[in-house]
Amino acid sequence: MEVSSTFWIGFNVFVLLMLALDLGVFNRKAHEVTVKEALIWSGVWMCLALTFNGLIYYWFGEPKAIEFLTGYLIEKTLSIDNIFVFVLVFGYFKVPSIYQHKVLFWGILGALLMRVIFIFAGVALIEKFHWTIYIFGAFLIYTGYKMLTQKDKEMEPEKNPLIVFVRKIMPISDKFEGGKFFVTQNGKKFATPLFLVLIVIETTDLIFAVDSIPAILSITQDHFIVYTSNVFAILGLRSLYFALAHVVNRFVYLSVGLAAILMFVGLKMVLADVIKLPAFVSLLIIGVIITISIVLSLLKTKGTSKIDGE
């Protein structure tokens, strides 16, 4: 589908405007984001995504609208896995809740830039070398299998290669300095622990993008649909984190659901030239998997609401 530059420019202007309002107006002062505030903003982002989906339907027709919704649903579900990691990272570094929003804001801004690169590179590869779709598919099947079989590993952010590199080239202050990433002390520039947290968050998203982008490419290789569905899902990630951070451990079967989704879309890519699944069938299957994993998780953990299970 050829999309005129007007749509691309208009969408990106909208994104920049929302980011400017987020940082410059609604979150101008650092504060602890409440669950109520996070739920409201999660609802706002979802409503905006669904409204845009309606515009896709109006502009480009039902098939593209279904592709957008399916891509958005995949990315939104996979992003919950990011939230698990965010909880662990903030807990490991003991990041005060008042500064967590700033880290996620800049982390997600970086994530948007990385996703653009991944999307255009992935689509270009599939268009020029069709056989790479089988590699992507096999990789997703393997990733889903590993997600099902691997045991939880203890998080060790300090072993992150980028963290090790930063520590070698720049001194790190021993405490948080407000919401600053860098400070100058006695004429010498220091990175703060908050900057290290940002690096871990960015690295984490890079790793997750390796899974999520091929997953969406199994639904469509339309640049505009893949890009916009990804962006909407990522923009709502911060508010989703603050809304679910205290109950995220209730989703005990979510990893099984995510693994099933990755294996399904991987199989879909591997068999792309043999079996042609309509977009609405993929949407239905993914929706059912997500619903079952969430419902079973909530039933299993009924009566618990804290991360530690208290």
Rosetta blueprint (number, residue, H / E / L):
1 M L
2 E L
3 V L
4 S L
5 S H
6 T H
7 F H
8 W H
9 I H
10 G H
11 F H
12 N H
13 V H
14 F H
15 V H
16 L H
17 L H
18 M H
19 L H
20 A H
21 L H
22 D H
23 L H
24 G H
25 V H
26 F H
27 N L
28 R L
29 K L
30 A L
31 H L
32 E L
33 V L
34 T L
35 V H
36 K H
37 E H
38 A H
39 L H
40 I H
41 W H
42 S H
43 G H
44 V H
45 W H
46 M H
47 C H
48 L H
49 A H
50 L H
51 T H
52 F H
53 N H
54 G H
55 L H
56 I H
57 Y H
58 Y H
59 W H
60 F H
61 G L
62 E H
63 P H
64 K H
65 A H
66 I H
67 E H
68 F H
69 L H
70 T H
71 G H
72 Y H
73 L H
74 I H
75 E H
76 K H
77 T H
78 L H
79 S H
80 I H
81 D H
82 N H
83 I H
84 F H
85 V H
86 F H
87 V H
88 L H
89 V H
90 F H
91 G H
92 Y H
93 F H
94 K L
95 V L
96 P L
97 S H
98 I H
99 Y H
100 Q H
101 H H
102 K H
103 V H
104 L H
105 F H
106 W H
107 G H
108 I H
109 L H
110 G H
111 A H
112 L H
113 L H
114 M H
115 R H
116 V H
117 I H
118 F H
119 I H
120 F H
121 A H
122 G H
123 V H
124 A H
125 L H
126 I H
127 E H
128 K H
129 F L
130 H L
131 W L
132 T H
133 I H
134 Y H
135 I H
136 F H
137 G H
138 A H
139 F H
140 L H
141 I H
142 Y H
143 T H
144 G H
145 Y H
146 K H
147 M H
148 L H
149 T H
150 Q L
151 K L
152 D L
153 K L
154 E L
155 M L
156 E L
157 P H
158 E H
159 K H
160 N L
161 P H
162 L H
163 I H
164 V H
165 F H
166 V H
167 R H
168 K H
169 I H
170 M L
171 P L
172 I E
173 S L
174 D L
175 K L
176 F L
177 E L
178 G L
179 G L
180 K L
181 F L
182 F E
183 V E
184 T E
185 Q E
186 N L
187 G L
188 K E
189 K E
190 F E
191 A E
192 T L
193 P H
194 L H
195 F H
196 L H
197 V H
198 L H
199 I H
200 V H
201 I H
202 E H
203 T H
204 T H
205 D H
206 L H
207 I H
208 F H
209 A H
210 V H
211 D H
212 S H
213 I H
214 P H
215 A H
216 I H
217 L H
218 S L
219 I L
220 T L
221 Q L
222 D L
223 H H
224 F H
225 I H
226 V H
227 Y H
228 T H
229 S H
230 N H
231 V H
232 F H
233 A H
234 I H
235 L H
236 G L
237 L H
238 R H
239 S H
240 L H
241 Y H
242 F H
243 A H
244 L H
245 A L
246 H L
247 V L
248 V H
249 N H
250 R H
251 F L
252 V L
253 Y L
254 L H
255 S H
256 V H
257 G H
258 L H
259 A H
260 A H
261 I H
262 L H
263 M H
264 F H
265 V H
266 G H
267 L H
268 K H
269 M H
270 V H
271 L L
272 A L
273 D L
274 V L
275 I L
276 K L
277 L L
278 P L
279 A H
280 F H
281 V H
282 S H
283 L H
284 L H
285 I H
286 I H
287 G H
288 V H
289 I H
290 I H
291 T H
292 I H
293 S H
294 I H
295 V H
296 L H
297 S H
298 L H
299 L H
300 K H
301 T L
302 K L
303 G L
304 T L
305 S L
306 K L
307 I L
308 D L
309 G L
310 E L
